[in-house]
Amino acid sequence: MKHAEVLKKITPSKTEASGAKKLAESTRKALKKHLPKGVKTLLAGSVAKGTFLRGAGDIDIFAIFPVSYSKEEMFKKLEKAAKKAFPRAQRETGYAEHPYLRIYLKKKRIDLVPSYKMEEGERVKSAVDRSQLHTKYVLSKMKAAQKKEVLLLKQFLKANLLYGAEIKTKGFSGYLCELMVLHYGSFEKFLKAASMWKLPVVIDQEKKYTSLRAVPDFKTPLTVIDPVDLRRNVAAVITRENLQRFMFLSAAYIAEPSEKFFFPKTMSLEELEEKTEGRNIFALVLDVPKTGLVSDKLAEDVLWGQLWRLSGQLESYLKKAEFNLLGIHPYKTDSDCVILFELRSPVLPKTQTFRGPYLDQTEHVSVFMRKRSKPFFFDHGRIHSLGKRKLWNISLAIKEFRKRKNAPSHMAGAQKAKLFAKESILEDYPEALEEYFRINWFPA
């Protein structure tokens, strides 16, 4: 297919692009005036590189400090300068490897990030230090036409919920998108290659290592050596499930290119009702924890890390209780954490088989028979017992799950979590349902 129509919809207008650049540059200059002598400022990220999607031009400005400053000093100096430069701007403190500031000017989100001055090949003191080198690298390598290819890749990933390296998504970062276009040449060439990958895959664009065999084993399905830091895998965060889903979607697109891969139709409530007809979909719902961070909410990455962990605990618990789990998906609104899950059946037989030891293990058999109740039966050389199942329906199982004391530290609300049935989910969390179908089912 021709990509012109897609590009028309996703490329920032000249007004938007120049406006973002002007705002970024004026913000950078205003901040620099109030920073200590010797501290440089740098515009980084997709606005600096000209690879941002229409309506998504958030701005990253780095304050680059000499190594003589501690991380605490850097942030204090940056915060002081921002207050003087932008006294009326809404400000938030964000938390990555160390704190940064987020301000809002002219309805644009602008991240002000303290970092250390760094040269290529130097060992980083914090992960954000590389960003200055990433920007320089991409600007020095990427041709104007390739920036359009990056936009196509970003939109493809965004439409399929695979764009973003944050813990919520565990997908492709913007920088990784740029590296893939540089390595393969175009959006379609990358998708063709990805559709035929045999995992694990290793990419070393700048040949930092003498051979691919010399590349360290990062124990990830995709390894992309950072051109500015040979010790870093740019694709480290991508899960195997997300990578395999991307490969599947790439193959589907190459076989039958369509705009639907870039702009999926939003599901109406009627469509969601039709999709959920006859299916056993539930949700565990708890309040978003409040901690005083980032507008009185837990920092997003920390919150999502714990929500994923709680989701994993629920998945293991349900499987151990012998429920046939068809899918599970964590989701978050401003006020609620939601774990959506689908079962083949919400009800299990009221009797349960308990498998015992092999019959020639006499002592173990005796212990098993004292512990379990009659009747006993033999199967494949083992003794078994037929007993009463304690958790024979999903309501009982969730009631027991809430009593567990091993929930992640900020997910203590799990003990008060509510179990929602399909009808309530359709009413309160239709977006969560749509995400679940898009990620777990094809076609959604």
PEJOSUL-V790895 format. One line per field, one symbol per residue. ss: DSSP state (H for helix, E for strand, C for the rest). Layout:
ss: ???
This chain:
ss: CCCHHHHHHHECCHHHHHHHHHHHHHHHHHHHHCCCCCCEEEEEHHHHHCCCECCCCCEEEEEEECCCCCHHHHHHHHHHHHHHHCCCCEEEEEECCCEEEEEEECCEEEEEEEEECCCCCCCCCCHHHHHHHHHHHHHHHCCHHHHHHHHHHHHHHHHCCCECCCCCCCCECHHHHHHHHHHHCCHHHHHHHHHCCCCCEEECCCCCCCCHHHCCCCCCCEEEEECCEEEEECCCCCCHHHHHHHHHHHHHHHHCCCHHHCCCCCCCHHHHHHHHCCCEEEEEEEECCCCCCCCCCCCHHHHHHHHHHHHHHHHHHHHHCCCCEEEEEEEECCCEEEEEEEECCCECCCEEEEEEEECCCHHHHHHHHHHCCCCEEEECCEEEEEEECCCCEHHHHHHHHHCCCCCCHHHHHHHHCEEECHHHHHHHCHHHHHHHHHHHCCCC
